[in-house]
Amino acid sequence: KLAASAYAAWAKARAQDDFAAFAPLLAECFAVAAEVAEATREDEAELYDVALKEYELYDAMRGALRRSAARAQAAHRTRARLAAPAE
């Protein structure tokens, strides 16, 4: 919910060239990210390392989802081509 609100506020602030309008939500996003990093910290000495690990996991998952979606789209196009009546 916070991410959606922050994105909407960022888009509006960007369009109006008004960073000050977005700053409070950005600060809240950082505060929540720090809380999550603190709660999930294991051996890492720095919260930055925890956050970086989280981002790297997210980035890897996003890449895998994109590759999977591309394969599914290609398979769908192939099935559609094969199912189309010959002219």
N, C-alpha and C positions, 0 to 999 in steps of 0.2 A: 504494500500500500504506500509506504514511504517512497519507494523508488518510482512508482507511477506518478505520485504527486510532485516529486522533485523533477522528473522529466518534463511534465507539463509546465511547471514553473520555469524551468530552464528554457524551454522553447519560447515561452511568452517573453521572458526577460531578454533572450537573445534577439528576438524580433524587434523589441523596443530599445535595444542596446542599454539595458538597465540591470547591470550585475547586482547592484545593491538589493534589488527585489528578490533575487535568487539566493543571495548569500546566507540567509538564515536556514533555508532548507539544505543547502550544501553543508553547512556546519552540523546540522542534525544527521545527515547521511554519514559524515565522518565520525560523529560520536557513536552512532549505531555500529559502524564498521569496527571501531575500536573496542566496543563492548563484545562483539562477536569474536574478534581476535583474542581478546582476553579470556573469554569463556572457552575457547577451543585450543588455547595455547598448550603445547605439550613440552617438548624439549627446547623449543626456540627461545632464545634470549630476548629477542626483540619482537614487538607486535608487528612491525613491518614484515618480518619473515613469515609470520602467520598469515597476514593479509596477502602477501605475494604467493604463498602456497595455494591459498584459496582462489586467487585470480588464475593461476596456472591451471588448476583443476577445471575451473569454469571455461577457460580458453580451450583446453583439450576437449571438453565435452561439446562445446559449441562447434569445434572443427569436425568432430565425429558426427554430430547431428547434420551439419551441412553436407558432408560426404554421403551420408545415408539418404538424405533428402534428394540429392542429385542422382543417386542410383535409382531411387524409387521413381523419380520423374522420367529418367531414361527408360526404365522398364515399362512405365505407363505409356509413353510415346510409342514404344515398340509394339506393345499389345494393341494399341489403337490402330497402328499401321497395318498389323497383321489381320485385324478384325474388319478392316474397311473392305467393302466390296471392290473387286477388280473392275476397272473401267474398260 
